[in-house]
Amino acid sequence: MEELSALVGPEGEDWRVPVSELESRQINLQKSLQESGYSGALIQTPVDLYYYSGGRQNGTLFIPAEGESRLFVRRSLSRAIHESGGENSPHIIEKFPRMAEFSEQINCSPAMQFSDLPNGFATHFASKVGANQNCSQIIHNQREVKSSWELEMMEDGAQIQLAMFDAVEKLGGLGVSELELVAAAEAVSRAAGFGGNVQMRRFPLQCDRGVIVSGRAGGIPSFFDSAIGGTGPHPMSSMGSGFSKIKANEPVLVDLVHVHRGYVVDTTRMFVAGKLSQEWQERLDDMVSIKEVVVDVLDQGLDCSEAWRQGHALANELGHESHLMGMAPDQSRFLGHSVGLQLDESPVVAEGFDRPLPIGGTMAIEPKVVHSNGSIGTEDTWIRDEEGMKPITADGAIPWITEW
């Protein structure tokens, strides 16, 4: 349709997911379904509809263990056809029929994403199609390993993120509010194509992607399972940046997420109007040391839980036991989280993840300490490839501390 010609990137580029990506993802899922003895899977979450079909229209993608996949769409059919690759689509695209007909057409008892769907929706839909198997973990495992195209998206996002930090550096200084700084960074991100949402896997599915906290605001906890809470602007938006203004010599933690064509990059750097005290500088140096330990363990191909144990042990040795990743009792128990289409993917540098970051896995590593008068830390997004751990984001391109 003619109006679909408007579905392009900022310079008129074709920003659809390549058909070759969709095809290989569906084939890989089919292999996993066969290995698990499943006859097929229904893909219904927005993130996974995008991952497997190229769009997130109101519909259901049926991927059988064998045979051709079919995307059943309630709305919008024309856009689903376009975003799936048009005539080159690796799956059939058709209008969603009545539920009785849908069940007859797929002709099996499919697995569903029970771990990711709202219970009411999942229970009702499963009763109509006879689904009782959960394919969520199969999909999560598949998405842990990124393709070269996905890594290219994250590398492009990292370049945009550099410009976001540059905007913070140019605007920041005494008397500037946290929200003003976030607005400057997000203006860069939005202009480059950020769609407005950071996707989360874990309920309540909420995240403020621009977390800039200054001084005492950096010591305020929130509902979010992360080291840094922040005041937020009001109780309904109770994390991240608020109306606090930058004061002289106080640490300003700038934790920015950019999402490029769906893919997350996550980076943290420190700023100060003046100069950090020796105490704060030593805390920052300690976090860099802990980061290096975590990266080294993952680089060796050891388990993510071992990276947590060694990083946590060093933090304790350096005197940060009650302040690592938050202040007791509001401490998070991780030092890194995988990223991709969602901010909170697996595996995690935490107890219980007794497996390595897979080759092709991407992870934000973020040791931080929190005190009542501020917070400080580091973060970059990394890829583990055949040669080991490599940074995707800023790494040496932005200093750990920038003085205004």
MIDREN-353130 format. One record per residue: residue in three letters; x, y, z of N, C-alpha, C, O, CB in turn. Coordinates in steps of 0.05 Angstrom, whole numbers, plus 5000, padded with zeros to 4 digits. Glycine has a CB too. Layout:
MIDREN-353130
ALAXYZXYZXYZXYZXYZ/...
***
This chain:
MIDREN-353130
MET501749765000500050005000501850255000503950255012498150005025/GLU500850464987502550694983503350835009505550925011501050894965/GLU501450845028502150985053504350845069505650975086499651005071/LEU504850585064506950445078509750535070511750465082506650155074/SER509950695049512550805040513650995061516051055060512250945013/ALA512051075080512951255101514451105123515651225141510551405114/LEU514350835123515650675144518650645138519550435129514250405146/VAL520150855143522950865138524450985161523251105179523551015111/GLY527150955161528851075181529251375177527951485159531550935181/PRO530951505193531151795192532151905166531552135160533051885214/GLU533651755151534651855125533451695102534551675080537651835124/GLY531051585107529751425086530651145084529951005065530051565060/GLU532251045103533250775102531050575107529050635120535550735122/ASP531450335097529650115103530449995131532449865133529749885081/TRP528850055151529549965178528049705186527849645210528850185198/ARG527049565167525849305173528049105181530349125172524149195150/VAL527248905197529048685203529548525178527648455164527948505226/PRO532048475171532548315146531048055146530947915166535548275143/VAL530047975123528547725120530347485128529447295139527547685091/SER532947505122534747285128534947245159535247025168537547345117/GLU534747465174534647445203532147295212532347115229534747725216/LEU529847375202527347255210527346955203526446785219524947395197/GLU528346895180528346615171530146445189529346225197529346605142/SER532546535195534346375212533346355240533646145252537146505212/ARG531946555251530846545277528646335279528446175298529846815286/GLN526946325259524746135258525845855255524845665268522846195236/ILE527845815239529045555235530345455261529945225268531145555212/ASN531745635275533045555300530945485321531345295337534745785310/LEU528745635322526645565341525445295334524845135352524445775342/GLN525045235309523844975301525644745310524644545319523544965270/LYS528244785308530144575317529844525347529844305356533044655310/SER529544745362529244725391526544595398526444435417529444995404/LEU524444655383521844535388522044235383520844075398519744665370/GLN523344155362523643865356525143725378524343515387525143825329/GLU527343845388528943735409527343705435527743515451531443895414/SER525443885439523843875464521343705460519843665480523044165472/GLY520843615436518443445432515843605429513743495433518143255453/TYR516043865423513744035420512844045391514544035373514344325430/SER510244045387509244045359509244325346509244345322506443945359/GLY509444525363509444805352509345005375508944925398507244845333/ALA509645255368509545465389508045705378508145775355512445555396/LEU506545825397505146075391506746305402507346315426502246075402/ILE507446495385508946735393506946965395505647035376511246805373/GLN506747085420504647285424505547525439504147725440502347155439/THR507947525451508847765465509947965444511047885424511047705486/PRO509548225448510448425428513448405421514148425398509948705439/VAL515148355441518048345436518648105418520148125399519548325462/ASP517447875424518047635408516647635381517647505362517347385424/LEU514447765379513247805352515147965335515447895311510447945355/TYR516348165346518348325331520748145324521748165301519248565347/TYR521647995343524047825339523647625317525447585300524847685365/TYR521347495316520947275297519547365271519947235250519347055310/SER517847565273516247645249517047915237516147975215513347645256/GLY518548075252519448335241517648565249518348795243519548325212/GLY515448515263513648725272512248645297512648425307511548795250/ARG510648835308509248765333506248845330505148985347510448915357/GLN505048745308502248795304500648625323501648445337501448735275/ASN498048675324496248525342495648255328493948235311493548675347/GLY497148055337496847795324498247575338499347605360497847805296/THR498347345326499647105337501246965314500146915293497546905349/LEU503746915320505446765301505546475309506346415332508246895299/PHE504746295291504946015296507345905282507545915258502345865287/ILE509245795298511645675287511445375293511845295316514245805298/PRO510945215272510744925277513544795279515544915270509244785255/ALA513744565292516344435293517344355265519744345260516044175311/GLU515444305247516144255219514044395202511644405209516143955213/GLY514944515180513144645162513344945162515145055176510244565168/GLU511545085149511745365145510245515168508145435176510545455118/SER511545725178510345895199508046065187508046125163512446075212/ARG506246135205503946295196503346515217503246465241501346115193/LEU503146755207502546985224499647065220498847155198504447225217/PHE498047035241495247105241494947375253495647415276493546885256/VAL493847565238493847845247491047955249489347925231495448015227/ARG490448085272487948225276488248505265486448615252487148235306/ARG490548635271490948905261493948975266494948935288489149105276/SER495249075246494449145219495648945200498048905199495349435213/LEU493948825183494848625164496748745144498848615138492448505151/SER496048975133497749085112500549155123502549115109496449345100/ARG500649265147503249325159504749075166507249075163502849505183/ALA503448875175504748625181506048495156508248395158502748425194/ILE504648515134505848415109508348565102510348445094503748435086/HIS508248825104510548995097512848935116515148895106509749295098/GLU512348935142514548905161515748625161517948585171513548975189/SER514248435151515248155149516948115124518047895121512947965149/GLY517148315108518748285084517148275058518348225037520448045086/GLY514548325060512948325035512948055022512547845035513948535016/GLU513448054996513347804981515647614989515447374984513647864951/ASN517647715002519947545011519547435039521447305049522447705009/SER517347485052516947395079517347095082516546945065514047465088/PRO518747015104519146735108516746585120516846345125521546695127/HIS514546735124512146605136509646705121509746915109511946665166/ILE507546555123504946635111503746845130503946825154503046385108/ILE502447045118501147255134498247265126497547295103502547535130/GLU496447235146493647225140491947345162492947385184492746935135/LYS489547405156487747525176487047325197486647085191485147635162/PHE486847415222486247235244483347145242481547315241486647375272/PRO482846885241480046785238478646765265479746845285480046505224/ARG476246665265474846605290476546395305477946235293471946505285/MET476346405332478046225348477645925341479545775341477446275378/ALA475245845336474745565330476245495304477345275302471745505326/GLU476145675285477545625260480545625264482045475252476745825238/PHE481545815281484345835286485445565297487445465288484946065306/SER484045455317484845205329484944985308486744815309482945125351/GLU483044975290483044775269485344805249486444615240480344785254/GLN486045065244488045115224490845045234492444935218488045405216/ILE491445095259494145015269494244715274496444595273494845175295/ASN492044595280491744305281493844165299494943955292492044185253/CYS494244275323496044155342495544285369494044475371499044175334/SER496744175390496744305416499344445420501344325429496244085439/PRO499444705414502044845413502944925441501444935460501745095397/ALA505544975443506645095468506045395467505845505445509745035470/MET505945515490505445805492507445925511508845795526502545865502/GLN507646195510509546345527508246405554507846635561510346615513/PHE507746185569506246225594507746395615506546525631505645955606/SER510446395613512046545633512046845627512847005644514846445634/ASP511146915603511347195594508647335590508547575588512947215569/LEU506547175587503947295581502347345606502647205626502347105562/PRO500547545606498647585628497047335632496147205613496847825624/ASN496547255657495247005664492446985651491746775640495046975693/GLY490947195653488147185642488247135612486646965602486747445647/PHE489947275597490147245568491046955562489846825545492047445556/ALA493146865576494346605570492346385576492146195560496946565586/THR491046395599489146185606486846165587486145945578488046235634/HIS485746395579483446395560484346285533483046115521482346675557/PHE486646385523487546295496488245995497487545855478489946465487/ALA489545905518490345625520487945445520488045225509492045585545/SER485845525533483445365534482145325507480845125502481345485553/LYS482645505489481445495462483145315443482045195424481245775450/VAL485745295448487445145430488644895443490144745430489745325420/GLY488044845468489044605481492044615488493344415488488544365465/ALA493044855494495844885500496444835529494944935546496845165492/ASN498544675535499244625563502344615566503244535588497944375573/GLN503844685546506744675547507844965546506745135532507944505525/ASN509945015560511145285562513645305546515545155551511645355592/CYS513745485526516045515509517745765516519545825501515245515480/SER517045895538518446145544521446115547522946275536517346265570/GLN522345905561525145875566526645805540528945895537525645655587/ILE525445665523526645595497527245855482529445895470524845415480/ILE525346035482525646295468527646465482529346595468522946445466/HIS527646485508529646635523532446545517534246705512529046625553/ASN532746275516535446165511536346235483538746305478535445865514/GLN534546225464535346285436536246575434538146635420533046225417/ARG534746755447535347035444537947125459538847345455533047205454/GLU539046945476541447015490543847055471545547225476542146805510/VAL543846915449546046925430545247115407543347065393546746645419/LYS546747325404546147535384547547475357549747375357546947805394/SER546147535336547247505309549047745303549047935318545047475288/SER550547725281552247955273550548195267551448425273553947875249/TRP548148165257546348395251545448525277545348765279543948305234/GLU544748355297543848465323546148625336545748835347542948245341/LEU548548515334550848655346551348925331552149115343553348485344/GLU550948925305551149175290549249385299549849615301550749125260/MET546749295306544749485317545749605343545349845348542049345320/MET546849435360547849535386550249715383550549915398548549295404/GLU551949655364554249825359553350095348554450305356556249695340/ASP551350095331550250355321548950515344549250755346548050305299/GLY547650365362546450495386548450615404548050825416544750295401/ALA550750485406552950585423554050855413554851025429555150385425/GLN554050885387555051145376553051365382553851595388555351115345/ILE550451305381548451505389548651565418548351795427545651405382/GLN549251365434549451405463551851595470551651745489549851145477/LEU553951585454556151765459555252055456556052235472558451715439/ALA553552105436552452375433550652455456550452695463550952395406/MET549252265468547652315491549352415515548652605528546052075499/PHE551552275519553352365541554652635535555152795553555552155545/ASP555152685509556252945501554253165508555053385517556952945471/ALA551653115504549653315510549553365540549253595548546853215501/VAL549953155556550053195585552453365593552253535610550052915600/GLU554753305581557153455588556853755581557753925596559553335573/LYS555553815558555254085549553354245567553854485572554354095520/LEU551254125576549154265591549754275621548954475634546454145586/GLY551054075631551254045660552954255674554554395661552453785666/GLY552454285700553954475717552254555741550054445744554654725700/LEU553354725757551954815781549154915775548655075757553555025795/GLY547154825791544454915790542754795769540354845768544555205785/VAL543854625751542254485731540854255744542054105760544054385707/SER538254215738536753995750537253725736538053725713533754055750/GLU536753515751536953245739535153215715535953105694536353035760/LEU532753315717530853285695531653445670531253355647528053385703/GLU532953675674533953825651536153665636536253665612535054095660/LEU537853535652539953375640538853135625539653075602541953285661/VAL536852995637535652765624534252855598534452715577533552635642/ALA532953085598531653185574533553235552533053175528530053445580/ALA535953335558537953385538538953125525539253105501540353545550/ALA539452925542540352665532538152535516538752415495541152485555/GLU535652545525533552405511532752545485531752415467531152385529/ALA533252805483532752935457534552825435533652785413533253245460/VAL537052765442538852635423537852365415537752285392541752615435/SER537052205436536151935431533651925414533451765395535651795458/ARG531652095421529152095406529652185377528452065359527152285419/ALA531352385373531852475345533152255328532852255304533552725346/ALA534552075342535951855327534251605323535051415311538451775342/GLY531751615334529951395328528951235352527651035348531151225309/PHE529651315376528651165400525551185400524451405397529851275426/GLY524250955404521350945402519751025427517351035426520550685394/GLY521151075450519751165473519450955495518651035518517051255466/ASN520050705490519650495510522150325513523450255493517250325504/VAL522850255538524850055544523449805552521949805571526850155567/GLN523849595537522349345542523649195565526049165567522349165517/MET521949095583522748945606521348675606519048645597522149095632/ARG522748465615521648195617520248155643518248015645523847985613/ARG521348275664520348225691518148425699518448665695522648245711/PHE515948325711513848495721514948675743516448575759511448335731/PRO514248935744512049075730512749205703511349385695511049275748/LEU514849115690515449195663515949495660515349605639513149115645/GLN516949625681517349905680520249975684521649855700515650045701/CYS521150175669523950275673524150555662523050625640525950085658/ASP525450735677526050995667528850985656530850945671525851215690/ARG529151005630531750945618533851155623536251085623531350915588/GLY533051395629535051605635535151655665533451795676534351865621/VAL537051535679537351565708539751745714542051645714537551285722/ILE539251995719541252185727540652275755538652405760541452425707/VAL542452215773541952275802544352425813546652355808541352025818/SER543752635828545952805839545852805869543752825881545753085828/GLY548152785881548352815910546552625925546452385919547853095919/ARG545052735945543452565962541252415947540452195956542152735983/ALA540352515924538352375908539352095899537751915895537552535884/GLY542052075897543151815889543051605911543551375905545951855881/GLY542351685935542051495957539251415963538751265982543351605981/ILE537351505947534551445953533651195938534051175913532651685944/PRO532650985952531850735939529150765924527650965929531650515960/SER528550575907525950575893524950285891526150105902526250705865/PHE522750255877521549985873523249815854523049575854518750015862/PHE524949945838526349815816528649655827530249755843527250015796/ASP528949405817531149235826533749315813534649185793530448935821/SER534949525823537449625812538849775834537649845854536949805787/ALA541449815830542949955851541850235856541650325879545949975843/ILE541250375835540450665836537450695835536150595816541850825814/GLY536350835854533550895853533051175843532151205820532350865881/GLY533551375859533051655852530251735860528551565866533351685822/THR529751995861527152095871524952055851522652005858527452385878/GLY525652075825523452095805522052365808522452495828521451865807/PRO520452445789519052705791516652705810515952915821518252795764/HIS515452465814513052455832512652155839513851985826510552575818/PRO510852095858510651815868509751615847510351375850508751815890/MET508251695827507451505806509751445787509851235774505051625790/SER511751625786514151585771516451595790518051785790514351795747/SER516651395807518351415831521051285828521951155846516951295854/MET522351335806525151255803526451445783525151585767525450965794/GLY529051455783530551615764530651905772530751975796529151595737/SER530852075752531352365756528952515767526652455761532252485730/GLY529652715783527552885794528453175793529853255775526952805824/PHE527553335812528053625812530553705827531053945829525653765823/SER532053515837534553585851536453725831536553665808535953335862/LYS537853925842539754085826542654025833543253955856539154385828/ILE544354045814547153975818548454175837548254415833548653965791/LYS549854075857551354235876554354185872555153975861550454185905/ALA555954365882558854345879559954095892559354025914560154595890/ASN561753965877563353735886561753485894562953305906564953825910/GLU559253475887557653235893557753045869557753145846554653315900/PRO557752785873557752595851555052605836552952605848558352315860/VAL555252615809552852605792553052355775554752335758552552865774/LEU551352155781551351905767549551925742547151985745550551665785/VAL550651865719549151885694548951605681550951505670550452085674/ASP546651475684546151205674544151225651541851275655545151015697/LEU545151205626543551245603543150985586545050845582544751465585/VAL540650945578540050725560539150845533537551035533537750545572/HIS540150735512539050805485538150545473539350335476541250945467/VAL535950555458534750325445534750385415533250555405531950255455/HIS536350235400536650285371535350055356536249825356539650315363/ARG533150115342531649925327530949675344530849455335533149835302/GLY530349735370529549535389531749435407531149315427528449305374/TYR534249495401536449375416537749575436538349805430538649285396/VAL538049465461538849625484541849645486543249445483537649505509/VAL542849885492545649915502545350085528543750265530547550055481/ASP547050015548546750125575549550205585551350045585545449915594/THR549850455593552450565601552050755624550150905626553850705577/THR554050765642554050945665556751085667558850955664553450805691/ARG556751355671559151505676558551705698556251775703560151645650/MET560651805711560451995732561152275723562952315706562151915756/PHE559752475734560352765729560452905756559452805776558252885710/VAL561753135756561853295781562353595773563953655756564153195800/ALA560853765787561254055784563454135804562854205826558554225788/GLY565954125795568154175813570053935813571153865792567254245841/LYS570353815836572153585839571153395860570153485881574953685846/LEU571253135855570552935874572452945898574852995895570452655862/SER571452875921573152845945574852595941574152425924571452835971/GLN576952565956578652335955577052075961577451865950581052355974/GLU575152105980573551875988571851775965571751535959571751946011/TRP570551955951568851875928570651765905569851575892567152115918/GLN572951895901574651795880575651515885575851345867577051985877/GLU576251455911577051185918574850985914575350755905578051175947/ARG572351065920570150885915569850825885569250595877567551015926/LEU570151035868570050985839572250805830571750625814570151255825/ASP574650845840576850675833576250385840576950195826579450765846/ASP575050345864574350075873572349945854572449705848573250085901/MET570350095844568349985826569649905799568849715787566050195821/VAL571550065790573049995766574449725770574549555752575050215758/SER575649685794577049445800575149205800575848985790578549465827/ILE572749235811570849025812569848965784569448725777568449105830/LYS569449165768568649125740570748955726570048775711568349395726/GLU573249005730575348855717575348565725575948395709578148985723/VAL574748515751574648235760572348085746572647865737574248235791/VAL569948215746567648095733568248035704567647815694565148275736/VAL569348225689569948185661571947965657571647795639571048455648/ASP573947955675576047745672574847465676575547285661578247795693/VAL573047435696571847175700570147085676570346855667570047175726/LEU568547265666566947205642568647155618567946985601564947435637/ASP570847305616572747265593573846985593574346875571574947475595/GLN574246865616575246595618573146385612573846145610576446545645/GLY570746465608568546275603567546145628566245935626569546065584/LEU568046265651567046145676564146235681563146415667568846245700/ASP562846115700560046165705559446455714561146575727558945975726/CYS557146545707556246815716556146825746556647035758553546895703/SER555346605759555246605788557946635800558246755822553846345798/GLU560046525787562746555797563646845794565146945811564646365782/ALA562846975772563547265769562247425792563547605802562547365742/TRP559847355799558547495822560147445848560647635863555647395826/ARG560847195853562147135878564847275880565547385901562546835880/GLN566347275858568947405860568647715861570147845876570647335835/GLY566847825847566348115848565348195876566248395887564348205827/HIS563548045886562348105913564548075934564648235953560047915919/ALA566247875932568347835952570248065952571148155973569847575946/LEU570948165928572748395927571448645939572648795953573648455898/ALA568848685934567348905946567448895976567849095989564448915936/ASN567048655987567148616016569948686027570248816047566348336024/GLU571948586012574748636021575448936021576949026037576648486002/LEU574149086003574749366001572849536019573049776020574349455972/GLY571149396034569449536053566749626044565549806056570949766064/HIS565749506022563249606010560849416014558849436001563649645980/GLU561149226033559149016036556349126039554449016028559848846059/SER556049336055553349446061552449656041550349776045553349556089/HIS554049706021553349916002553549835973552949995955555150156007/LEU554349585967554649495940551849455928550149315939556149235939/MET551349585905548849565890546449655908544249525907548349285880/GLY546849855924544749955942545649955971547649825977542249795938/MET544050085988544650076016542849866030540449846024544150356029/ALA544049716048542449526063540049666077540449876089544149376084/PRO537649556076536949296065536049296036535249096025534749176081/ASP536349526022535349545995537549505974538049675957534049825990/GLN538849265976541049205958540149015936538748825942543449095973/SER541049065912540648875890542948675891545148735898540549015862/ARG542348425883544248205885545248125858545047895850543047965900/PHE546348315843547548255817549648465810549648685822545348235795/LEU551348405792553348595782553348625752554848785741556148505791/GLY551548485739551248515710548748375701547848185712553748405696/HIS547548485679545148375668545348365638546248565625542548535677/SER544448145626544548135597542448325584540448385596543947845587/VAL543148425561541348615546541048515518542648365507542548895548/GLY538948615505538348555477535848715470535948955470537948245472/LEU533748575463531148715458529848795485528048965485529248535443/GLN530848685507529848755533532248825551534548735546528248525546/LEU531748995571533849085588534748875608536948875618532849335604/ASP532948685614533448495635533448205624531848035633531348515658/GLU535148155605535347885594537147715611538347805630536347895565/SER537347455603539047265618541447195600541447225576537447015625/PRO543647095613544047055642544747315657544947525645546246845647/VAL545047295683545547515701548047445718548447215725543147585719/VAL549647645724551947605742550747605770550647815784554147825739/ALA549947375779548547335804548647045812549246875795545647445803/GLU548046985837547846705846545546575831543546695824547346695877/GLY545946315825543846165811544346135781543145965768541246285816/PHE546046305770546646295741549246145738551346265732546746575728/ASP549045885741551445715741552045625713552245385707550945465759/ARG552445815696553245775668554646025658554146245669550845695650/PRO556346005638557746235628555946415611553846335602560146155612/LEU556846655607555646825586556246695560558646655554556647125587/PRO554246615544554946475519556446645499556246885500552346365507/ILE557946515482559146665460556946775443555146635434561046475443/GLY557047035439554847185426553047315445551147455437553246995409/GLY553547275472551847405492552747695497555147755495552047245518/THR550947865504551448145509550548225537548248155545550148325488/MET552248355552551648405580552648685589554848775582552948195597/ALA550948825604551649075617552849005645551448885661549149265620/ILE555349075649556649025675556849285690557949475680559548895670/GLU555749285715555249545728555749545758553749595773552549635723/PRO558149505768558549535797558149825807559350005795561349425805/LYS556549855828556050125838555850105869555049905880553450245826/VAL556450325882556050345911554250585917554350785903558650365926/VAL552650555937550650755944550950835974551150655991547750655939/HIS551051095979551051196006548851406009547651485989553951326013/SER548351486033546151676038546651946024544752096019545751716068/ASN549152016019549752266006550552245977551652425965551952406021/GLY549952005965550551985936551151695928551151515944552752155929/SER551651665902552251405891554451445869554751655858549751265879/ILE555851225864558051235845558450955833558050755846560651345858/GLY559350945807559850685795560450705766560950925755557450515799/THR560550475754561350455725559350275711557950115724564250355722/GLU559250295685557650105669558350135640558550355629554650145674/ASP558649905627558849885598557449635589557049445605561849885588/THR556649625564555449385552557649235537559149355522553149455533/TRP557748965542559848805531558748575514556448495517561548685553/ILE560448475496559848235480561948025486564348095488559648295449/ARG561147785490563147565491563247425464561247305456562447355514/ASP565447455450565847315424567847095427568647025450566647515402/GLU568746985405570646755406573246825419574646645429571146655378/GLU573947085420576447165432576247255460578247305474577647385415/GLY573747295470573347375497571447615499569847655482576047445510/MET571747765521569947985527570948245513573248315515569648035557/LYS569048375499569748635486567548835491565148765490570148585455/PRO568249085496566149295501564749375476566049405455567449535515/ILE562149405477560649515455560349815458560449965439557849375453/THR559949905483559450185488562050335494564250235487557550215512/ALA561850565506563950765508566750655515568750725502563250965527/ASP566850485536569450395547571250635550570750805567570750185528/GLY573450655535575350875538574551135525575951335528577950795528/ALA572351145510571551385496570551605514570551835507569451315475/ILE569551535538568651725558570051665584570051435593565451715561/PRO571351855597572651805622570751725644568351785642574252055631/TRP571751585664569951505686568851745700566551725710571551325705/ILE570351965702569352205715569852445697572152475688570652235743/THR567852605693568152855678567453085696565453085710566252855652/GLU569253285696568853525712567653755696568653815674571553615725/TRP565553875707564454115694565854365704565154585695561354135699/
***
